[in-house]
Amino acid sequence: MSRVSLSASGHSRAYPRIILLILSVFVASSLGAKPFERSAPEQQGMSSVQLQRLSQLASKYVGEGRVPGMVNLVMRNGEIVHFEAVGNRGVDDNTPMRRDDLFRIYSMTKPITSVAAMQLYEQGKFQLSDPVTKFIPELQSLNVLNEDGTLSPVEREMTMHQLLMHTAGFSYGFHPYRDPVDKLYVAADLVTATDLESFVSKLAELPLRSQPGEIYHYSVAVDVTGLVVERLSGLPLDEYIDTNILKPLQMNDTFFEVPPTKRDRFVQNHFINPETGSLINADYAPAPYGYREGVALSDYFNVSLISGGAGLVSTALDYARFAEMLRRGGTLDGARILGPKSIAFMTKNHLSEPSMHAAWEQIPTPDIGRPGFGFGLGFGVVTDATAIGILGSDGEYNWGGAAGTIFWVDPTEELVVVSLIQLMQSPWPLRADVKVAVYQALTETYEK
């Protein structure tokens, strides 16, 4: 096991300011982004000693073989207080994990695509009450598959609001053995589409799982949103996101297709072998999870379909730049991505009580609908931290990815946290464990 750490020691409050400056420059120069300030935890109301528990947690997960490696980054008040890589890059790659390694962030792409859509909303390109068919007429003749196997026409057109909050009626195909709509999604194999136009053409042939606006159901809705972004902006989705979000934020290590010069930093993905319980390289997993050349979310070197719902690759530091922009109300280092009112609106709970209850225990978003959890426009939202039973704050917003990645922003405690692994269908409570390890390290709380 290896470790590369920038956690301050228990004596860090005595560091001369010049040392902290040197560390800041080192973080920037070694990872290729405009620097965040580097701060001793004690200067930001956190304990260096208590933050060692986050290091110990990562070492435990690696040492017990739960994950090959992990990268954790913690910021408070806009400054890095903990940034550490632990373990190796994969079961087939014993190279030590590095802080600038590239991870599939899967559904952590969704907040970025949602921000892209809301940029266009701010420009007056659409209203949340607009029907989706105003921009994607291919979806005009959809039907709903009823429990008795019959089809019913949609009773109302899905809106842009519903699209952004996963209440439009689409699905993902996660339960083909018990859900007839999901069975059709698996058969359609949407990710084999060559672009978003063909993706939506294939999607238009499938029935909805529920009437638009009826319930929250995690779905391909953000991929549909990506096509709306393309049509309203006149740019391919990847080009729009790169021009209007990634470049302004100096997220130089975030992309849909990994450049040849950076492929040596792209870490392995993993599954747990159900027969042995050990980790295996996901490239060798059974279909449709294993590697498929030229297929979205599998081949990241030859990308055709740009998935706004799950297609991005990023680093901990790059994604922290996106999250820190959100925490600061839409602006970072002079680059305005969204207005503060838009960020506040997106990170409120938009789900009704009936829709939330119907969503409970959906996979892979089992928290939505449980007491204390809600969903905004692209983000999960904590509405009552005490009801959840895990250390945290009301108003925190977050999202994760299918390979175990997670981020959250806590506006109350001025925290940004990014935690990255590469393990599909992880059975481990890593996200809860990381939250406890971060919050227990606070020596000052801003909660009133």
RODO-2510 file (C-alpha; in nm, 4 decimals, decimal comma):
residues 448
     n   res          X          Y          Z
     1     m     0,0000     0,0000     0,0000
     2     s     0,1169     0,3503    -0,0801
     3     r     0,0130     0,6910     0,0360
     4     v     0,0739     1,0405    -0,0905
     5     s    -0,0604     1,2974     0,1531
     6     l    -0,0835     1,6709     0,1940
     7     s    -0,2587     1,6520     0,5327
     8     a    -0,1052     1,8961     0,7766
     9     s     0,0562     1,7564     1,0870
    10     g    -0,0502     1,8358     1,4395
    11     h     0,2085     2,1152     1,4419
    12     s     0,0793     2,2747     1,1190
    13     r    -0,0467     2,5910     1,2863
    14     a     0,3206     2,6759     1,3427
    15     y     0,4055     2,6533     0,9726
    16     p     0,5445     2,9803     0,8414
    17     r     0,3207     3,1340     0,5763
    18     i     0,5942     3,0839     0,3194
    19     i     0,5680     2,7054     0,3669
    20     l     0,1930     2,7166     0,3059
    21     l     0,2553     2,9248    -0,0059
    22     i     0,5060     2,6706    -0,1344
    23     l     0,2560     2,3906    -0,0732
    24     s    -0,0113     2,5840    -0,2649
    25     v     0,2199     2,6311    -0,5598
    26     f     0,3117     2,2620    -0,5463
    27     v    -0,0526     2,1550    -0,5582
    28     a    -0,1113     2,3809    -0,8590
    29     s     0,2007     2,2978    -1,0560
    30     s     0,1850     1,9242    -1,0014
    31     l    -0,1827     1,8931    -1,0881
    32     g    -0,2091     2,1445    -1,3700
    33     a    -0,4851     2,3737    -1,2399
    34     k    -0,4974     2,7257    -1,1067
    35     p    -0,4149     2,6860    -0,7376
    36     f    -0,6483     2,6765    -0,4460
    37     e    -0,4899     2,8076    -0,1300
    38     r    -0,3462     2,5383     0,0915
    39     s    -0,4322     2,5784     0,4596
    40     a    -0,3519     2,4026     0,7837
    41     p    -0,6758     2,2468     0,9132
    42     e    -0,6487     2,4428     1,2372
    43     q    -0,6702     2,7672     1,0428
    44     q    -1,0102     2,6594     0,9099
    45     g    -1,1655     2,5258     1,2278
    46     m    -1,0612     2,1639     1,1786
    47     s    -0,8211     1,9309     1,3569
    48     s    -0,5164     1,7808     1,1871
    49     v    -0,5202     1,4967     1,4363
    50     q    -0,8876     1,4185     1,3812
    51     l    -0,8477     1,4358     1,0023
    52     q    -0,6063     1,1454     1,0335
    53     r    -0,9181     0,9333     1,0758
    54     l    -0,9989     0,9985     0,7095
    55     s    -0,6514     0,8730     0,6223
    56     q    -0,7021     0,5704     0,8460
    57     l    -1,0376     0,5008     0,6845
    58     a    -0,8855     0,5034     0,3361
    59     s    -0,6008     0,2774     0,4510
    60     k    -0,8489     0,0357     0,6057
    61     y    -1,0556     0,0095     0,2872
    62     v    -0,7433    -0,0537     0,0827
    63     g    -0,5843    -0,2865     0,3366
    64     e    -0,8979    -0,5029     0,3578
    65     g    -0,9158    -0,5312    -0,0206
    66     r    -1,2438    -0,3406    -0,0512
    67     v    -1,0930    -0,1028    -0,3075
    68     p    -0,7495    -0,0922    -0,4711
    69     g    -0,7098     0,2804    -0,4115
    70     m    -0,8853     0,6018    -0,3222
    71     v    -0,8420     0,9787    -0,3476
    72     n    -1,0008     1,2112    -0,0885
    73     l    -1,0058     1,5907    -0,1002
    74     v    -1,1521     1,8193     0,1684
    75     m    -1,1858     2,1972     0,1435
    76     r    -1,3166     2,4429     0,3994
    77     n    -1,3736     2,8120     0,3357
    78     g    -1,2327     2,7607    -0,0116
    79     e    -0,8955     2,6227     0,0999
    80     i    -0,7591     2,2690     0,0837
    81     v    -0,7141     2,1129     0,4269
    82     h    -0,6757     1,7483     0,3206
    83     f    -0,5760     1,5966    -0,0131
    84     e    -0,4567     1,2364    -0,0195
    85     a    -0,4169     0,9375    -0,2481
    86     v    -0,4033     0,5924    -0,0883
    87     g    -0,3397     0,2490    -0,2399
    88     n    -0,2857     0,1435    -0,5996
    89     r    -0,4512     0,2196    -0,9312
    90     g    -0,6083    -0,1221    -0,9845
    91     v    -0,6019    -0,4961    -0,9190
    92     d    -0,4051    -0,5347    -1,2417
    93     d    -0,1951    -0,2230    -1,1852
    94     n     0,0131    -0,1924    -0,8689
    95     t     0,1234     0,1616    -0,9595
    96     p     0,0654     0,3838    -0,6561
    97     m    -0,2529     0,5910    -0,6788
    98     r    -0,1848     0,9600    -0,7423
    99     r    -0,3896     1,2660    -0,6585
   100     d    -0,4141     1,3594    -1,0278
   101     d    -0,5349     1,0194    -1,1509
   102     l    -0,8382     1,0168    -1,3805
   103     f    -1,1641     0,8533    -1,2691
   104     r    -1,4912     0,7688    -1,4410
   105     i    -1,7294     0,9915    -1,2495
   106     y    -2,0403     0,8533    -1,4224
   107     s    -2,3476     1,0256    -1,2743
   108     m    -2,1434     1,3062    -1,1216
   109     t    -2,1655     1,4249    -1,4836
   110     k    -2,5342     1,5052    -1,4227
   111     p    -2,4803     1,8172    -1,2079
   112     i    -2,2481     1,9578    -1,4757
   113     t    -2,5013     1,8982    -1,7548
   114     s    -2,7760     2,0441    -1,5358
   115     v    -2,5665     2,3561    -1,4825
   116     a    -2,5184     2,3780    -1,8599
   117     a    -2,8963     2,3674    -1,9074
   118     m    -2,9525     2,6324    -1,6410
   119     q    -2,7037     2,8619    -1,8130
   120     l    -2,9365     2,8534    -2,1131
   121     y    -3,2330     2,9045    -1,8815
   122     e    -3,0670     3,2193    -1,7479
   123     q    -3,0280     3,3367    -2,1084
   124     g    -3,4034     3,3016    -2,1625
   125     k    -3,3704     3,0080    -2,4036
   126     f    -3,6455     2,8123    -2,2242
   127     q    -3,8828     2,8168    -1,9299
   128     l    -3,9040     2,5269    -1,6860
   129     s    -4,2737     2,4988    -1,7760
   130     d    -4,1916     2,4471    -2,1465
   131     p    -4,2774     2,1035    -2,2852
   132     v    -3,9713     1,9004    -2,3752
   133     t    -4,1265     1,8380    -2,7171
   134     k    -4,0803     2,2064    -2,7966
   135     f    -3,7118     2,1227    -2,8371
   136     i    -3,7287     1,7472    -2,9025
   137     p    -4,0389     1,6798    -3,1138
   138     e    -3,9274     1,3171    -3,1526
   139     l    -4,0835     1,2563    -2,8082
   140     q    -4,4324     1,3726    -2,9029
   141     s    -4,6067     1,0326    -2,9302
   142     l    -4,4959     0,8569    -2,6132
   143     n    -4,7043     0,6007    -2,4279
   144     v    -4,6977     0,4740    -2,0713
   145     l    -4,6709     0,0999    -2,0063
   146     n    -4,9269     0,0096    -1,7395
   147     e    -4,8901    -0,2644    -1,4809
   148     d    -5,1363    -0,4844    -1,6738
   149     g    -4,9201    -0,4625    -1,9860
   150     t    -5,1424    -0,2192    -2,1737
   151     l    -5,0264     0,1109    -2,3188
   152     s    -5,1826     0,4478    -2,2436
   153     p    -5,1002     0,7772    -2,4112
   154     v    -4,9378     1,0413    -2,1947
   155     e    -5,1958     1,2520    -2,0122
   156     r    -4,9763     1,5599    -2,0063
   157     e    -4,6563     1,6598    -2,1807
   158     m    -4,3360     1,6300    -1,9826
   159     t    -4,1779     1,9632    -1,8959
   160     m    -3,8222     2,0814    -1,8727
   161     h    -3,8690     2,1048    -1,4964
   162     q    -3,9648     1,7377    -1,4799
   163     l    -3,6731     1,6436    -1,7022
   164     l    -3,4255     1,8095    -1,4651
   165     m    -3,5772     1,6494    -1,1541
   166     h    -3,6244     1,2939    -1,2903
   167     t    -4,0037     1,2992    -1,2844
   168     a    -4,0479     1,2864    -1,6643
   169     g    -4,1325     0,9135    -1,6684
   170     f    -3,8140     0,7718    -1,8206
   171     s    -3,6116     0,4859    -1,6720
   172     y    -3,2562     0,3485    -1,6865
   173     g    -3,3010    -0,0267    -1,7252
   174     f    -3,1568    -0,1322    -1,3886
   175     h    -3,4295    -0,3921    -1,3118
   176     p    -3,4987    -0,5891    -1,6310
   177     y    -3,6041    -0,9028    -1,4424
   178     r    -3,8847    -0,7374    -1,2499
   179     d    -3,9749    -0,4283    -1,4503
   180     p    -4,1083    -0,4695    -1,8077
   181     v    -4,0031    -0,1169    -1,9057
   182     d    -3,6487    -0,1819    -1,7873
   183     k    -3,6460    -0,5045    -1,9877
   184     l    -3,7192    -0,3003    -2,2992
   185     y    -3,4437    -0,0507    -2,2071
   186     v    -3,1883    -0,3315    -2,1817
   187     a    -3,2961    -0,4734    -2,5161
   188     a    -3,2692    -0,1288    -2,6783
   189     d    -2,9100    -0,0912    -2,5483
   190     l    -2,9283     0,2876    -2,5736
   191     v    -2,5569     0,3437    -2,5078
   192     t    -2,4763     0,1891    -2,8469
   193     a    -2,6286     0,4943    -3,0151
   194     t    -2,3757     0,6918    -3,2161
   195     d    -2,4896     1,0352    -3,0966
   196     l    -2,7632     1,2067    -2,8958
   197     e    -2,9882     1,2332    -3,2016
   198     s    -2,9898     0,8548    -3,2493
   199     f    -3,0058     0,8032    -2,8714
   200     v    -3,3341     0,9969    -2,8529
   201     s    -3,4662     0,8259    -3,1654
   202     k    -3,4177     0,4897    -2,9941
   203     l    -3,5616     0,6247    -2,6686
   204     a    -3,8751     0,7487    -2,8484
   205     e    -3,9574     0,3879    -2,9364
   206     l    -3,9766     0,2900    -2,5685
   207     p    -4,2727     0,3423    -2,3349
   208     l    -4,2545     0,5605    -2,0274
   209     r    -4,2536     0,3974    -1,6863
   210     s    -4,5007     0,6475    -1,5413
   211     q    -4,7005     0,9515    -1,6407
   212     p    -4,4866     1,2684    -1,6568
   213     g    -4,4832     1,4505    -1,3242
   214     e    -4,6151     1,1507    -1,1308
   215     i    -4,3110     1,0173    -0,9436
   216     y    -3,9352     1,0556    -0,9164
   217     h    -3,7572     0,7795    -1,1078
   218     y    -3,3844     0,7965    -1,1762
   219     s    -3,3376     0,7848    -1,5503
   220     v    -3,1752     0,8851    -1,8773
   221     a    -3,3462     1,2241    -1,8461
   222     v    -3,0144     1,4099    -1,8214
   223     d    -2,8995     1,2540    -2,1487
   224     v    -3,2168     1,3966    -2,3022
   225     t    -3,1287     1,7280    -2,1375
   226     g    -2,7945     1,7078    -2,3166
   227     l    -2,9722     1,7059    -2,6517
   228     v    -3,1783     2,0084    -2,5438
   229     v    -2,8502     2,1864    -2,4648
   230     e    -2,7184     2,0975    -2,8104
   231     r    -3,0253     2,2252    -2,9915
   232     l    -3,0614     2,5457    -2,7929
   233     s    -2,6914     2,6348    -2,8076
   234     g    -2,6146     2,5127    -3,1587
   235     l    -2,3064     2,3322    -3,0245
   236     p    -2,2286     1,9648    -2,9597
   237     l    -2,2770     1,8938    -2,5893
   238     d    -1,9099     1,8245    -2,5195
   239     e    -1,8071     2,1452    -2,6951
   240     y    -2,0689     2,3492    -2,5087
   241     i    -1,9644     2,2120    -2,1687
   242     d    -1,5955     2,2561    -2,2459
   243     t    -1,6418     2,6159    -2,3637
   244     n    -1,8882     2,7339    -2,1004
   245     i    -1,7965     2,5357    -1,7873
   246     l    -1,4694     2,3423    -1,8017
   247     k    -1,2422     2,6015    -1,9605
   248     p    -1,3715     2,8972    -1,7528
   249     l    -1,3201     2,6896    -1,4367
   250     q    -0,9779     2,5683    -1,5546
   251     m    -1,0936     2,2080    -1,5265
   252     n    -0,8174     2,0910    -1,7572
   253     d    -0,8435     1,7255    -1,6585
   254     t    -1,2160     1,6751    -1,7241
   255     f    -1,3376     1,5383    -2,0565
   256     f    -1,5663     1,2878    -2,2286
   257     e    -1,2772     1,1301    -2,4197
   258     v    -0,9421     1,0782    -2,2475
   259     p    -0,6651     1,2441    -2,4550
   260     p    -0,3794     1,0159    -2,5638
   261     t    -0,1310     1,2165    -2,3568
   262     k    -0,3267     1,1521    -2,0362
   263     r    -0,4307     0,7900    -2,0764
   264     d    -0,1537     0,6666    -1,8493
   265     r    -0,3407     0,8367    -1,5616
   266     f    -0,6771     0,6668    -1,6334
   267     v    -0,7324     0,4139    -1,3554
   268     q    -0,9032     0,0762    -1,3746
   269     n    -1,2655     0,0182    -1,2912
   270     h    -1,3716    -0,2839    -1,0860
   271     f    -1,6478    -0,5277    -0,9978
   272     i    -1,6661    -0,7733    -0,7102
   273     n    -1,6473    -1,1327    -0,8307
   274     p    -1,9690    -1,2865    -0,6905
   275     e    -1,8057    -1,6283    -0,6611
   276     t    -1,4896    -1,5270    -0,4769
   277     g    -1,5752    -1,1875    -0,3283
   278     s    -1,2507    -1,0469    -0,4671
   279     l    -1,2095    -0,7480    -0,6969
   280     i    -1,1790    -0,7992    -1,0719
   281     n    -1,0984    -0,5590    -1,3520
   282     a    -1,4348    -0,4410    -1,4882
   283     d    -1,3078    -0,4839    -1,8441
   284     y    -1,3515    -0,8572    -1,7907
   285     a    -1,6962    -0,8418    -1,6311
   286     p    -1,9901    -1,0219    -1,7987
   287     a    -2,1851    -0,8385    -2,0678
   288     p    -2,3102    -0,5722    -2,0806
   289     y    -2,0790    -0,4450    -1,8052
   290     g    -1,7442    -0,5409    -1,9531
   291     y    -1,5411    -0,3481    -2,2084
   292     r    -1,7076    -0,2883    -2,5467
   293     e    -1,5068    -0,1065    -2,8086
   294     g    -1,6691     0,2134    -2,9335
   295     v    -1,9580     0,1927    -2,6856
   296     a    -2,0343     0,4850    -2,4564
   297     l    -1,9509     0,4480    -2,0847
   298     s    -1,7172     0,1608    -2,1714
   299     d    -1,4681     0,2884    -2,4288
   300     y    -1,3324     0,6262    -2,3158
   301     f    -1,0663     0,6483    -2,5870
   302     n    -1,3001     0,6381    -2,8878
   303     v    -1,6134     0,8306    -2,7913
   304     s    -1,9057     0,8972    -3,0233
   305     l    -2,2119     0,9277    -2,7975
   306     i    -2,1652     1,2173    -2,5542
   307     s    -2,3555     1,1149    -2,2416
   308     g    -2,4624     1,4155    -2,0385
   309     g    -2,5846     1,1763    -1,7733
   310     a    -2,2716     0,9721    -1,7116
   311     g    -1,9939     1,0299    -1,9649
   312     l    -1,7302     1,2448    -1,7971
   313     v    -1,3868     1,1543    -1,6655
   314     s    -1,2284     1,3836    -1,4054
   315     t    -0,9884     1,4214    -1,1141
   316     a    -1,0561     1,5068    -0,7517
   317     l    -0,9060     1,8538    -0,7878
   318     d    -1,0924     1,9312    -1,1097
   319     y    -1,4272     1,8299    -0,9658
   320     a    -1,3510     2,0281    -0,6517
   321     r    -1,3226     2,3353    -0,8739
   322     f    -1,6750     2,2723    -1,0009
   323     a    -1,8055     2,2117    -0,6478
   324     e    -1,6285     2,5160    -0,5088
   325     m    -1,7863     2,7284    -0,7826
   326     l    -2,1243     2,6058    -0,6589
   327     r    -2,0373     2,6821    -0,2963
   328     r    -1,9358     3,0358    -0,3905
   329     g    -2,2676     3,0970    -0,5628
   330     g    -2,1745     3,0318    -0,9239
   331     t    -1,8435     3,2152    -0,9638
   332     l    -1,4822     3,1029    -0,9229
   333     d    -1,1676     3,3085    -0,9858
   334     g    -1,3661     3,5686    -1,1766
   335     a    -1,5432     3,3173    -1,4028
   336     r    -1,9212     3,3433    -1,3668
   337     i    -2,0889     3,0119    -1,4489
   338     l    -2,4320     3,0763    -1,2954
   339     g    -2,5924     3,3391    -1,0772
   340     p    -2,6248     3,2749    -0,7018
   341     k    -3,0043     3,2679    -0,7180
   342     s    -2,9894     2,9957    -0,9807
   343     i    -2,7579     2,7851    -0,7623
   344     a    -2,9871     2,8331    -0,4626
   345     f    -3,2893     2,7340    -0,6731
   346     m    -3,1217     2,4209    -0,8120
   347     t    -3,0127     2,2988    -0,4683
   348     k    -3,3554     2,3178    -0,3037
   349     n    -3,5782     2,0113    -0,2818
   350     h    -3,8217     2,0175    -0,5763
   351     l    -3,9979     1,6861    -0,5084
   352     s    -4,3466     1,6562    -0,3651
   353     e    -4,4017     1,4227    -0,0710
   354     p    -4,5894     1,1568    -0,2771
   355     s    -4,3193     1,1566    -0,5445
   356     m    -4,0469     1,1269    -0,2810
   357     h    -4,2149     0,8346    -0,1069
   358     a    -4,2656     0,6517    -0,4362
   359     a    -3,8938     0,6907    -0,5062
   360     w    -3,7734     0,5302    -0,1843
   361     e    -3,5308     0,2400    -0,2247
   362     q    -3,4805     0,2852    -0,5979
   363     i    -3,1446     0,1560    -0,7136
   364     p    -2,8942     0,3182    -0,7531
   365     t    -3,0462     0,6128    -0,5635
   366     p    -3,1899     0,4470    -0,2511
   367     d    -3,1679     0,7622    -0,0393
   368     i    -3,4076     0,9741    -0,2463
   369     g    -3,7499     0,9639    -0,0847
   370     r    -3,6291     0,8519     0,2556
   371     p    -3,6885     1,0900     0,5438
   372     g    -3,4325     1,3672     0,5225
   373     f    -3,3527     1,3364     0,1504
   374     g    -3,4901     1,5189    -0,1529
   375     f    -3,3857     1,6151    -0,5026
   376     g    -3,3365     1,9491    -0,6746
   377     l    -3,2334     2,0199    -1,0335
   378     g    -2,9372     1,7878    -1,0771
   379     f    -2,8512     1,7424    -0,7093
   380     g    -2,9556     1,5295    -0,4156
   381     v    -3,0515     1,7540    -0,1245
   382     v    -3,0420     1,6938     0,2512
   383     t    -3,3647     1,8330     0,3948
   384     d    -3,3240     1,6961     0,7499
   385     a    -2,9846     1,5634     0,8586
   386     t    -3,1231     1,4255     1,1867
   387     a    -3,3734     1,2081     1,0017
   388     i    -3,0923     1,0587     0,7959
   389     g    -2,8901     0,9587     1,0998
   390     i    -2,5481     1,0490     0,9571
   391     l    -2,3428     1,3535     1,0520
   392     g    -2,4190     1,6397     0,8167
   393     s    -2,6120     1,9618     0,7695
   394     d    -2,9542     2,0583     0,6409
   395     g    -2,9103     2,2133     0,2976
   396     e    -2,6146     1,9977     0,1918
   397     y    -2,6306     1,9003    -0,1749
   398     n    -2,4499     1,6155    -0,3431
   399     w    -2,4399     1,3399    -0,5988
   400     g    -2,2434     1,0246    -0,6685
   401     g    -2,1384     0,8016    -0,9547
   402     a    -2,1924     0,4352    -1,0338
   403     a    -1,8282     0,3499    -0,9598
   404     g    -1,8507     0,4736    -0,6001
   405     t    -1,7465     0,8360    -0,6483
   406     i    -1,9152     1,1052    -0,4378
   407     f    -1,9064     1,4783    -0,3791
   408     w    -2,0957     1,7126    -0,1550
   409     v    -2,1175     2,0813    -0,0765
   410     d    -2,2196     2,1912     0,2733
   411     p    -2,3101     2,5621     0,2639
   412     t    -2,3582     2,5720     0,6416
   413     e    -2,0094     2,4477     0,7263
   414     e    -1,8515     2,5913     0,4056
   415     l    -1,7247     2,2455     0,3108
   416     v    -1,6511     2,0844    -0,0247
   417     v    -1,5621     1,7144    -0,0265
   418     v    -1,4719     1,4881    -0,3191
   419     s    -1,4071     1,1159    -0,2690
   420     l    -1,3112     0,8945    -0,5640
   421     i    -1,2895     0,5172    -0,6066
   422     q    -1,3590     0,2855    -0,9012
   423     l    -1,5866     0,0027    -0,7888
   424     m    -1,9199    -0,0770    -0,9509
   425     q    -2,2100    -0,1837    -0,7286
   426     s    -2,0080    -0,1263    -0,4156
   427     p    -2,1612    -0,2910    -0,1067
   428     w    -1,9541    -0,0791     0,1296
   429     p    -2,0857     0,2186     0,3324
   430     l    -1,7944     0,4322     0,2135
   431     r    -1,9961     0,7476     0,1581
   432     a    -2,1322     0,7443     0,5116
   433     d    -1,7893     0,6558     0,6503
   434     v    -1,6264     0,9494     0,4685
   435     k    -1,8930     1,1895     0,5966
   436     v    -1,8360     1,0878     0,9565
   437     a    -1,4579     1,1119     0,9172
   438     v    -1,4866     1,4647     0,7759
   439     y    -1,7419     1,6093     1,0149
   440     q    -1,5866     1,4668     1,3310
   441     a    -1,2705     1,6622     1,2427
   442     l    -1,4435     1,9996     1,2839
   443     t    -1,3348     2,1997     1,5857
   444     e    -1,5594     2,4936     1,4969
   445     t    -1,9114     2,4672     1,3560
   446     y    -2,0904     2,7478     1,1731
   447     e    -2,4304     2,5977     1,2443
   448     k    -2,6509     2,8273     1,4501
***
